[in-house]
Amino acid sequence: MKPFPDGHPPAGPGGPPVLPIPGVDYPVTKAAPRYRDLEYASVSEAQKLDLYLPEGNGPFPVVLIVHGGAFLFGDKADQLSKPGTDYLLEQGYAVANINYRLSGEARAPAQIEDVKTAVRWLRAHAQGYQLNPEKFGAWGSSAGANLVALLGTSADVPALEGADLGNPDQSSRVQAVVDWFGPTNFLLMDQQFAGIPESQTHDAPDSPESLLIGAPIQSRPDLVRVMNPITYISSASAPFLIQHGTADPIVPFQQSQILYDALKAVIGEGQVTLSPIEGAGHGGGPQFWISSNVEVVLGFLDKHLR
């Protein structure tokens, strides 16, 4: 694992094609990563990130983007994984778009260990990439939002750190979290969906959450608790912006409500905001990307990372 310039040339044309997904209305990212497939750990091929840098001279504040995909699929190169990148670059942020081990390869908590390891790697190499090690934010959607929420609440929790993956002397703490429709307490989702037609079932043995922990979720509340960001909330938790569609059929809106309530009780109302996106479903559709909402997200990040 070597930082540029010792082994990772800048990314150029000719990488894997990145195509928009039909039927999903979200911005198509025009920027290309300055550095592609930087290895932040060496246990898995998944442990790589793409780094985008804005124009000008650093050190730049950093936003880590963590893709969704039910912990089962998704990739940092997918358009659905990185639609906010151009907005962030225009505002002068560096963007680190990461991959992590999916549940078909590794059970929880490998996923949050990877995310934390990526943060530590970026801090360890901050000077070489013109990054500001004191100004790290994280933005995730769906499963990725679960992971960035864990990142924001579980700083200094050894059981989730994955310190053996690299750079144990660096902090995995972030200074701001944008959580888009992420699950929190898996055990409550089917109960919260009771009576709502065409909603996803989560208690089944083959649900994404059960596959993540390696057992039907209701049979192992101890393992589910490990992946619940509410478990770790403390006065040291990062500021949060939580946004969730009120018509989400995949992750109940109440999952964001309980996270908001728990955070507000500990870090205070001024440090956490819950924004219901009226009538929006799952997946970060057009209601999330209207200019007024993008300004809310960027304003939140500017408040805490500038």
C-alpha positions in Angstrom: 0.0 0.0 0.0 1.9 3.0 -1.2 0.6 6.5 -1.6 1.2 8.5 -4.8 3.8 9.2 -6.1 5.4 6.0 -5.0 3.0 3.6 -6.8 -0.3 5.1 -7.8 -0.3 7.2 -11.0 -3.2 9.6 -11.5 -6.3 8.1 -13.0 -6.9 8.9 -16.6 -9.2 8.0 -19.4 -9.9 4.3 -20.2 -11.2 3.2 -16.8 -14.4 1.1 -16.5 -17.4 2.7 -18.1 -19.7 4.5 -15.7 -23.3 4.6 -16.8 -26.5 6.2 -15.4 -29.1 3.7 -14.2 -32.3 3.9 -16.3 -35.3 5.3 -14.4 -33.4 6.9 -11.6 -33.3 10.7 -11.8 -30.1 12.0 -10.2 -27.1 14.1 -11.4 -24.6 12.4 -13.7 -21.1 13.0 -12.4 -18.8 14.6 -14.9 -15.6 14.7 -12.9 -13.1 11.9 -13.1 -11.0 10.9 -10.1 -7.6 12.4 -9.9 -6.4 9.1 -8.4 -8.2 5.8 -9.0 -8.1 2.6 -6.9 -5.9 3.7 -4.1 -5.5 0.8 -1.7 -6.3 1.7 1.8 -5.9 -1.9 3.1 -4.6 -5.2 1.7 -7.0 -7.9 3.0 -9.5 -7.6 0.1 -9.6 -6.3 -3.5 -12.6 -4.2 -2.3 -10.5 -2.1 -0.1 -9.8 0.7 -2.6 -10.9 4.3 -3.0 -11.1 6.9 -5.7 -9.9 10.4 -4.8 -11.2 13.6 -6.5 -9.5 16.9 -5.9 -10.9 20.3 -6.6 -9.1 23.1 -8.4 -6.7 25.2 -6.5 -4.3 24.5 -3.7 -5.1 22.6 -0.5 -5.3 21.6 2.1 -8.8 20.7 1.2 -11.6 19.5 3.5 -12.6 16.0 2.6 -16.0 14.3 2.2 -16.0 10.5 2.2 -18.8 9.1 0.0 -20.0 5.6 1.0 -22.3 3.8 -1.5 -25.5 1.9 -0.7 -26.7 -1.4 -2.1 -28.2 -3.3 0.8 -24.6 -4.3 1.9 -24.9 -6.8 -1.0 -23.8 -4.8 -4.1 -22.7 -1.4 -5.3 -19.4 0.1 -6.4 -17.6 3.4 -6.1 -17.7 3.8 -9.9 -21.5 3.5 -10.2 -23.2 6.8 -11.0 -25.7 6.1 -8.2 -22.8 6.0 -5.8 -21.4 9.4 -6.5 -24.0 11.9 -7.7 -22.9 14.6 -5.2 -19.3 14.6 -6.3 -19.5 17.5 -8.8 -21.3 19.7 -6.3 -18.6 19.0 -3.6 -15.7 19.7 -6.0 -17.3 23.0 -7.1 -17.4 24.0 -3.4 -13.7 23.2 -2.9 -14.0 19.8 -1.2 -11.9 16.8 -1.9 -14.0 13.7 -2.4 -13.0 10.1 -1.4 -15.4 7.6 -2.9 -14.8 4.2 -1.3 -15.5 0.5 -1.8 -15.8 -1.8 1.2 -16.2 -5.6 1.7 -19.8 -6.6 0.8 -21.8 -9.1 2.8 -21.1 -11.9 0.3 -17.5 -11.6 1.1 -17.4 -10.7 4.8 -19.9 -10.5 7.7 -20.4 -7.4 9.8 -18.6 -5.5 11.2 -16.1 -5.8 8.4 -17.9 -3.1 6.5 -17.6 -0.4 9.1 -14.0 -1.5 9.8 -13.2 -0.8 6.2 -14.8 2.6 6.3 -12.9 3.5 9.4 -9.7 2.2 7.9 -10.2 4.3 4.8 -10.5 7.4 7.0 -7.3 6.5 8.8 -5.5 5.9 5.5 -6.6 9.3 4.2 -5.4 11.0 7.3 -2.1 9.2 7.2 -1.5 10.5 3.6 -3.2 13.8 4.0 -0.1 15.9 3.3 0.7 14.0 0.0 -2.8 14.6 -1.3 -3.3 18.2 -0.1 -6.1 17.1 2.4 -7.0 18.8 5.7 -6.8 16.0 8.3 -8.9 18.1 10.7 -11.9 18.5 8.4 -13.4 15.1 7.4 -17.1 14.6 6.6 -19.0 11.5 5.4 -22.1 11.2 3.2 -23.9 7.9 2.6 -27.2 6.6 1.2 -29.2 3.6 2.4 -26.6 0.9 3.5 -23.9 3.5 3.1 -25.8 5.8 5.4 -25.8 3.1 8.1 -22.1 3.0 7.7 -21.5 6.8 7.8 -23.8 7.0 10.8 -21.8 4.3 12.6 -18.7 6.3 11.6 -20.2 9.4 13.2 -21.2 7.8 16.5 -18.5 5.2 17.2 -15.3 7.1 17.2 -12.7 5.4 19.5 -14.8 2.2 19.8 -12.0 -0.5 19.4 -14.4 -3.3 18.4 -15.3 -1.5 15.2 -12.0 0.1 14.4 -10.3 -2.7 12.4 -7.0 -1.3 13.7 -5.1 -4.3 12.3 -6.1 -3.2 8.8 -3.6 -0.3 8.9 -2.6 3.1 10.3 -3.8 2.4 13.9 -2.1 5.6 15.1 -4.6 7.7 13.1 -8.1 8.8 14.1 -11.2 7.5 12.3 -13.2 10.4 13.7 -15.3 12.6 11.3 -16.6 16.1 11.9 -19.9 15.9 10.0 -22.3 13.2 8.7 -24.9 13.4 6.0 -27.2 10.4 6.4 -29.6 9.8 3.5 -32.4 7.2 4.4 -30.1 4.8 6.3 -31.3 1.9 8.5 -30.4 2.1 12.2 -32.2 -0.6 14.3 -32.8 -3.5 11.9 -35.0 -5.3 14.5 -37.7 -2.6 14.3 -38.1 -2.2 10.5 -40.8 -4.8 9.9 -42.7 -3.6 12.9 -42.4 0.0 11.6 -43.7 -1.2 8.2 -46.7 -3.0 9.6 -49.8 -2.4 7.5 -47.9 -0.7 4.7 -48.3 -2.6 1.4 -45.4 -3.3 -0.9 -42.8 -2.6 1.8 -39.7 -4.7 2.0 -39.4 -7.5 4.6 -36.3 -7.4 6.8 -36.8 -10.3 9.3 -36.4 -13.0 6.7 -33.3 -15.3 6.8 -32.3 -14.0 3.3 -32.9 -10.3 3.9 -30.0 -8.0 3.3 -29.7 -7.4 7.1 -29.7 -11.1 7.9 -27.1 -11.8 5.3 -25.0 -9.0 6.7 -24.8 -10.5 10.2 -24.9 -14.1 9.1 -28.2 -15.1 10.8 -31.9 -14.1 10.9 -31.8 -10.7 12.6 -34.4 -11.5 15.2 -32.4 -14.5 16.4 -29.2 -12.5 17.0 -30.1 -9.1 18.5 -26.6 -9.0 19.9 -25.1 -8.9 16.4 -27.7 -6.4 15.2 -26.8 -4.1 18.0 -23.2 -3.9 16.8 -24.4 -2.4 13.5 -26.8 0.1 15.1 -25.3 3.6 15.3 -27.6 4.5 18.2 -25.6 1.9 20.3 -22.6 4.2 20.3 -24.0 7.7 20.6 -22.1 9.9 23.0 -21.2 13.6 23.6 -18.4 13.0 21.1 -20.7 12.1 18.2 -20.4 14.1 15.1 -23.0 16.6 13.9 -25.6 15.0 11.7 -27.9 16.0 8.8 -30.5 13.2 8.3 -32.8 13.2 5.3 -35.4 10.5 4.5 -38.3 10.2 2.2 -41.6 9.9 4.0 -42.8 7.3 1.4 -39.7 5.1 1.5 -40.8 1.4 1.0 -37.4 0.0 1.7 -36.2 1.7 4.9 -38.9 3.0 7.2 -38.8 6.8 7.8 -39.0 5.9 11.5 -35.4 4.6 11.3 -34.2 8.1 10.8 -36.6 9.5 13.4 -35.2 7.2 16.2 -31.7 8.1 15.3 -32.5 11.8 15.4 -34.3 11.5 18.7 -31.3 9.6 20.2 -28.8 12.1 18.9 -30.7 15.1 20.0 -31.0 13.8 23.5 -27.2 13.6 23.8 -25.5 16.1 21.5 -28.3 18.7 21.4 -30.8 19.9 18.9 -28.3 22.3 17.3 -26.0 19.5 16.3 -28.5 17.3 14.5 -31.2 18.0 11.9 -33.9 15.7 10.5 -35.3 16.7 7.2 -38.3 14.6 6.0 -38.5 14.6 2.2 -42.3 14.6 1.7 -43.5 11.9 -0.7 -40.1 10.7 -1.6 -39.3 7.0 -1.9 -35.9 5.2 -1.6 -32.8 5.9 -3.6 -32.2 9.6 -3.6 -34.5 10.6 -6.4 -35.3 14.1 -7.8 -36.7 15.4 -4.5 -33.3 15.0 -2.9 -31.5 16.7 -5.8 -33.5 19.9 -6.3 -31.2 22.9 -5.9 -32.7 24.0 -2.6 -32.0 20.6 -1.0 -28.5 20.4 -2.4 -27.9 23.8 -0.8 -29.0 22.5 2.5 -26.5 19.6 2.3 -23.7 21.9 1.2 -24.6 24.5 3.8 -24.4 21.8 6.6 -21.0 20.6 5.4 -19.7 24.2 5.1 -20.8 24.9 8.7 -18.8 22.0 10.1 -15.9 21.6 7.7 -14.9 25.2 7.0 
